Amino acid sequence: MLKSSSLPARRFSSPLNLLNAITAGMATNRPIAVAMYNFYQRLSRSTLANTDALSHVLLSYLAGVDSGKAPAPKLSTKPARSKDRPATDEDE
């Protein structure tokens, strides 16, 4: 059950005080929201640019391997190390 003192009409003596509180809350939260949006956009753009650059490097390398201008990648013949078994000198 709500106490009567927790209602906004009882907490603020006039509608003007309530509007001032809402304005102050919006004035402090909006710059934070804009800053977080800008941070997210910058992070997204840099991730996309790095992914694009990596795809260009990978495709040019694969084109070079296909034409014989780049060495083929060396494939490991060792089995993958299990997470349950710690690394030993034989694994390296």
ChimeraX commands (.cxc) that place a marker at each C-alpha (Angstrom):
marker #1 position 0.00,0.00,0.00 radius 0.5
marker #1 position 1.31,3.44,-0.91 radius 0.5
marker #1 position 1.80,5.98,1.80 radius 0.5
marker #1 position 0.14,9.29,1.16 radius 0.5
marker #1 position 3.47,11.10,1.60 radius 0.5
marker #1 position 5.00,9.23,-1.38 radius 0.5
marker #1 position 2.58,10.72,-3.89 radius 0.5
marker #1 position 3.97,13.57,-6.04 radius 0.5
marker #1 position 1.08,15.86,-5.16 radius 0.5
marker #1 position 2.00,15.67,-1.48 radius 0.5
marker #1 position 5.75,15.83,-2.01 radius 0.5
marker #1 position 5.70,19.01,-4.08 radius 0.5
marker #1 position 3.70,21.85,-2.65 radius 0.5
marker #1 position 2.86,23.39,-6.02 radius 0.5
marker #1 position 2.83,22.31,-9.66 radius 0.5
marker #1 position 5.60,24.83,-10.30 radius 0.5
marker #1 position 7.94,22.94,-7.95 radius 0.5
marker #1 position 7.08,19.70,-9.73 radius 0.5
marker #1 position 7.80,21.23,-13.14 radius 0.5
marker #1 position 11.11,22.62,-11.86 radius 0.5
marker #1 position 12.12,19.16,-10.63 radius 0.5
marker #1 position 11.21,17.57,-13.97 radius 0.5
marker #1 position 13.13,20.26,-15.86 radius 0.5
marker #1 position 16.20,19.78,-13.67 radius 0.5
marker #1 position 16.06,16.01,-14.19 radius 0.5
marker #1 position 15.79,16.36,-17.94 radius 0.5
marker #1 position 18.56,18.94,-18.06 radius 0.5
marker #1 position 20.97,16.59,-16.29 radius 0.5
marker #1 position 20.01,13.37,-18.10 radius 0.5
marker #1 position 19.95,14.64,-21.68 radius 0.5
marker #1 position 23.71,15.45,-21.93 radius 0.5
marker #1 position 24.53,12.02,-20.50 radius 0.5
marker #1 position 22.30,10.35,-23.08 radius 0.5
marker #1 position 23.87,12.37,-25.91 radius 0.5
marker #1 position 27.38,11.52,-24.70 radius 0.5
marker #1 position 26.58,7.80,-24.52 radius 0.5
marker #1 position 25.00,7.90,-27.99 radius 0.5
marker #1 position 28.09,9.60,-29.43 radius 0.5
marker #1 position 30.38,7.07,-27.72 radius 0.5
marker #1 position 28.38,4.16,-29.13 radius 0.5
marker #1 position 28.39,5.66,-32.63 radius 0.5
marker #1 position 32.17,6.22,-32.49 radius 0.5
marker #1 position 32.71,2.65,-31.29 radius 0.5
marker #1 position 30.48,1.25,-34.03 radius 0.5
marker #1 position 32.21,3.25,-36.75 radius 0.5
marker #1 position 35.69,2.26,-35.64 radius 0.5
marker #1 position 34.69,-1.41,-35.42 radius 0.5
marker #1 position 33.19,-1.27,-38.89 radius 0.5
marker #1 position 36.30,0.46,-40.29 radius 0.5
marker #1 position 38.60,-2.13,-38.72 radius 0.5
marker #1 position 36.45,-4.95,-40.07 radius 0.5
marker #1 position 36.50,-3.40,-43.52 radius 0.5
marker #1 position 40.30,-3.03,-43.43 radius 0.5
marker #1 position 40.72,-6.62,-42.27 radius 0.5
marker #1 position 38.51,-7.89,-45.08 radius 0.5
marker #1 position 40.60,-5.98,-47.66 radius 0.5
marker #1 position 43.84,-7.41,-46.26 radius 0.5
marker #1 position 42.45,-10.93,-46.15 radius 0.5
marker #1 position 41.01,-10.78,-49.67 radius 0.5
marker #1 position 44.23,-9.37,-51.13 radius 0.5
marker #1 position 46.25,-12.10,-49.39 radius 0.5
marker #1 position 43.92,-14.80,-50.66 radius 0.5
marker #1 position 44.12,-13.37,-54.17 radius 0.5
marker #1 position 47.91,-13.46,-53.92 radius 0.5
marker #1 position 47.90,-17.07,-52.73 radius 0.5
marker #1 position 45.53,-18.01,-55.54 radius 0.5
marker #1 position 47.78,-16.42,-58.18 radius 0.5
marker #1 position 50.99,-17.82,-56.65 radius 0.5
marker #1 position 52.40,-14.46,-55.58 radius 0.5
marker #1 position 52.02,-15.13,-51.85 radius 0.5
marker #1 position 53.11,-18.16,-49.84 radius 0.5
marker #1 position 50.39,-20.59,-48.87 radius 0.5
marker #1 position 49.59,-20.67,-45.16 radius 0.5
marker #1 position 51.30,-23.41,-43.16 radius 0.5
marker #1 position 48.76,-25.71,-41.61 radius 0.5
marker #1 position 49.54,-27.24,-38.26 radius 0.5
marker #1 position 49.59,-31.03,-38.07 radius 0.5
marker #1 position 49.47,-31.01,-34.28 radius 0.5
marker #1 position 46.10,-31.73,-32.67 radius 0.5
marker #1 position 44.46,-28.85,-30.89 radius 0.5
marker #1 position 45.28,-28.63,-27.20 radius 0.5
marker #1 position 42.42,-29.54,-24.91 radius 0.5
marker #1 position 41.27,-27.04,-22.29 radius 0.5
marker #1 position 41.42,-29.79,-19.68 radius 0.5
marker #1 position 45.11,-30.54,-20.28 radius 0.5
marker #1 position 47.71,-27.89,-19.38 radius 0.5
marker #1 position 50.30,-26.83,-21.93 radius 0.5
marker #1 position 53.57,-28.78,-22.01 radius 0.5
marker #1 position 56.90,-28.35,-23.80 radius 0.5
marker #1 position 55.73,-30.79,-26.48 radius 0.5
marker #1 position 52.84,-28.46,-27.42 radius 0.5
marker #1 position 55.15,-25.55,-28.30 radius 0.5
marker link #1:1,2 radius 0.2
marker link #1:2,3 radius 0.2
marker link #1:3,4 radius 0.2
marker link #1:4,5 radius 0.2
marker link #1:5,6 radius 0.2
marker link #1:6,7 radius 0.2
marker link #1:7,8 radius 0.2
marker link #1:8,9 radius 0.2
marker link #1:9,10 radius 0.2
marker link #1:10,11 radius 0.2
marker link #1:11,12 radius 0.2
marker link #1:12,13 radius 0.2
marker link #1:13,14 radius 0.2
marker link #1:14,15 radius 0.2
marker link #1:15,16 radius 0.2
marker link #1:16,17 radius 0.2
marker link #1:17,18 radius 0.2
marker link #1:18,19 radius 0.2
marker link #1:19,20 radius 0.2
marker link #1:20,21 radius 0.2
marker link #1:21,22 radius 0.2
marker link #1:22,23 radius 0.2
marker link #1:23,24 radius 0.2
marker link #1:24,25 radius 0.2
marker link #1:25,26 radius 0.2
marker link #1:26,27 radius 0.2
marker link #1:27,28 radius 0.2
marker link #1:28,29 radius 0.2
marker link #1:29,30 radius 0.2
marker link #1:30,31 radius 0.2
marker link #1:31,32 radius 0.2
marker link #1:32,33 radius 0.2
marker link #1:33,34 radius 0.2
marker link #1:34,35 radius 0.2
marker link #1:35,36 radius 0.2
marker link #1:36,37 radius 0.2
marker link #1:37,38 radius 0.2
marker link #1:38,39 radius 0.2
marker link #1:39,40 radius 0.2
marker link #1:40,41 radius 0.2
marker link #1:41,42 radius 0.2
marker link #1:42,43 radius 0.2
marker link #1:43,44 radius 0.2
marker link #1:44,45 radius 0.2
marker link #1:45,46 radius 0.2
marker link #1:46,47 radius 0.2
marker link #1:47,48 radius 0.2
marker link #1:48,49 radius 0.2
marker link #1:49,50 radius 0.2
marker link #1:50,51 radius 0.2
marker link #1:51,52 radius 0.2
marker link #1:52,53 radius 0.2
marker link #1:53,54 radius 0.2
marker link #1:54,55 radius 0.2
marker link #1:55,56 radius 0.2
marker link #1:56,57 radius 0.2
marker link #1:57,58 radius 0.2
marker link #1:58,59 radius 0.2
marker link #1:59,60 radius 0.2
marker link #1:60,61 radius 0.2
marker link #1:61,62 radius 0.2
marker link #1:62,63 radius 0.2
marker link #1:63,64 radius 0.2
marker link #1:64,65 radius 0.2
marker link #1:65,66 radius 0.2
marker link #1:66,67 radius 0.2
marker link #1:67,68 radius 0.2
marker link #1:68,69 radius 0.2
marker link #1:69,70 radius 0.2
marker link #1:70,71 radius 0.2
marker link #1:71,72 radius 0.2
marker link #1:72,73 radius 0.2
marker link #1:73,74 radius 0.2
marker link #1:74,75 radius 0.2
marker link #1:75,76 radius 0.2
marker link #1:76,77 radius 0.2
marker link #1:77,78 radius 0.2
marker link #1:78,79 radius 0.2
marker link #1:79,80 radius 0.2
marker link #1:80,81 radius 0.2
marker link #1:81,82 radius 0.2
marker link #1:82,83 radius 0.2
marker link #1:83,84 radius 0.2
marker link #1:84,85 radius 0.2
marker link #1:85,86 radius 0.2
marker link #1:86,87 radius 0.2
marker link #1:87,88 radius 0.2
marker link #1:88,89 radius 0.2
marker link #1:89,90 radius 0.2
marker link #1:90,91 radius 0.2
marker link #1:91,92 radius 0.2
view
